[in-house]
Amino acid sequence: MVRGLGRDDAEVGTPWGTVLKRTAIVAGALLLAMQLVPYGWAKPNPPVTLDAPWPDERAAQLARDACYDCHSNETDWPIYSYVAPMSWLVRRDVERGRDELSFSTWDEDDGDADDAAEAILDGSMPPWPYRLLHPEARLSDEEKAILVAALEAMDEAP
């Protein structure tokens, strides 16, 4: 009786099982190795030197819900921000957001509130990946109008 022309029974089976196992092992090893990269480990929230002067509580709450995680020193670091590669992306986004506009260092403001209002109006803020994970950042047209009006008023204030 000839079975597989001299090959072992294990060799006769499909190679896909072996390929999938090896791929899973390599992917797992890569994911573990990524955790060793130190970027994204620290989650700094520097002190607030001067909070933005929101004209009303509704606008302040909208900004806290939709903007403060990236544009303030009061970032709420979600659990996924502690696992690479998401930790790298979140840390990068927060650093960029704070560099662009920070509501926690209003004493250092250089007039970026009008740029923030424009970004809300053109739909680029909050960015869609953030809205995907944070339903509270999905602003209605009315909420956008409230936030834009507040930002414009803050930009015009002395």
Contacts in CASP RR format, 6 or more apart in sequence:
PFRMAT RR
TARGET T0000
AUTHOR 0000-0000-0000
METHOD contacts of the structure
MODEL  1
MVRGLGRDDAEVGTPWGTVLKRTAIVAGALLLAMQLVPYGWAKPNPPVTL
DAPWPDERAAQLARDACYDCHSNETDWPIYSYVAPMSWLVRRDVERGRDE
LSFSTWDEDDGDADDAAEAILDGSMPPWPYRLLHPEARLSDEEKAILVAA
LEAMDEAP
3 9 0 8 1.000
3 12 0 8 1.000
4 12 0 8 1.000
31 84 0 8 1.000
34 84 0 8 1.000
34 85 0 8 1.000
35 83 0 8 1.000
35 84 0 8 1.000
37 84 0 8 1.000
37 88 0 8 1.000
39 87 0 8 1.000
39 88 0 8 1.000
39 91 0 8 1.000
40 81 0 8 1.000
40 84 0 8 1.000
40 87 0 8 1.000
40 88 0 8 1.000
40 90 0 8 1.000
40 91 0 8 1.000
41 87 0 8 1.000
43 75 0 8 1.000
43 77 0 8 1.000
43 81 0 8 1.000
43 82 0 8 1.000
43 91 0 8 1.000
45 73 0 8 1.000
45 74 0 8 1.000
45 75 0 8 1.000
46 73 0 8 1.000
46 104 0 8 1.000
47 73 0 8 1.000
48 72 0 8 1.000
48 73 0 8 1.000
48 74 0 8 1.000
48 104 0 8 1.000
48 105 0 8 1.000
49 104 0 8 1.000
49 105 0 8 1.000
49 106 0 8 1.000
49 107 0 8 1.000
49 108 0 8 1.000
50 104 0 8 1.000
50 105 0 8 1.000
50 106 0 8 1.000
50 107 0 8 1.000
51 103 0 8 1.000
51 104 0 8 1.000
51 106 0 8 1.000
52 60 0 8 1.000
52 63 0 8 1.000
52 103 0 8 1.000
52 104 0 8 1.000
52 106 0 8 1.000
52 109 0 8 1.000
52 113 0 8 1.000
52 154 0 8 1.000
53 106 0 8 1.000
53 154 0 8 1.000
53 157 0 8 1.000
54 60 0 8 1.000
54 63 0 8 1.000
54 150 0 8 1.000
54 154 0 8 1.000
55 150 0 8 1.000
55 153 0 8 1.000
55 154 0 8 1.000
56 150 0 8 1.000
58 146 0 8 1.000
59 146 0 8 1.000
59 147 0 8 1.000
59 149 0 8 1.000
59 150 0 8 1.000
60 150 0 8 1.000
62 139 0 8 1.000
62 143 0 8 1.000
62 146 0 8 1.000
62 147 0 8 1.000
63 103 0 8 1.000
63 147 0 8 1.000
63 150 0 8 1.000
64 74 0 8 1.000
65 136 0 8 1.000
65 137 0 8 1.000
66 126 0 8 1.000
66 134 0 8 1.000
66 136 0 8 1.000
66 137 0 8 1.000
66 139 0 8 1.000
66 147 0 8 1.000
67 103 0 8 1.000
67 116 0 8 1.000
67 125 0 8 1.000
67 126 0 8 1.000
67 137 0 8 1.000
68 74 0 8 1.000
68 75 0 8 1.000
68 103 0 8 1.000
69 75 0 8 1.000
69 76 0 8 1.000
69 94 0 8 1.000
69 130 0 8 1.000
69 134 0 8 1.000
70 93 0 8 1.000
70 94 0 8 1.000
70 96 0 8 1.000
70 97 0 8 1.000
70 98 0 8 1.000
70 130 0 8 1.000
71 97 0 8 1.000
71 98 0 8 1.000
71 100 0 8 1.000
71 101 0 8 1.000
71 102 0 8 1.000
71 103 0 8 1.000
71 116 0 8 1.000
72 98 0 8 1.000
72 102 0 8 1.000
72 103 0 8 1.000
72 104 0 8 1.000
73 98 0 8 1.000
73 102 0 8 1.000
73 104 0 8 1.000
73 105 0 8 1.000
74 104 0 8 1.000
75 94 0 8 1.000
77 90 0 8 1.000
78 90 0 8 1.000
78 133 0 8 1.000
80 86 0 8 1.000
80 87 0 8 1.000
80 90 0 8 1.000
81 87 0 8 1.000
81 90 0 8 1.000
81 91 0 8 1.000
93 130 0 8 1.000
98 104 0 8 1.000
100 112 0 8 1.000
100 115 0 8 1.000
101 112 0 8 1.000
101 113 0 8 1.000
101 115 0 8 1.000
101 116 0 8 1.000
102 108 0 8 1.000
111 155 0 8 1.000
113 151 0 8 1.000
113 152 0 8 1.000
113 154 0 8 1.000
113 155 0 8 1.000
114 151 0 8 1.000
114 152 0 8 1.000
114 155 0 8 1.000
116 125 0 8 1.000
116 151 0 8 1.000
117 147 0 8 1.000
117 148 0 8 1.000
117 151 0 8 1.000
117 152 0 8 1.000
117 155 0 8 1.000
119 125 0 8 1.000
120 139 0 8 1.000
120 144 0 8 1.000
120 147 0 8 1.000
120 148 0 8 1.000
120 151 0 8 1.000
121 144 0 8 1.000
121 148 0 8 1.000
126 134 0 8 1.000
126 137 0 8 1.000
126 139 0 8 1.000
130 137 0 8 1.000
131 137 0 8 1.000
131 138 0 8 1.000
139 147 0 8 1.000
END
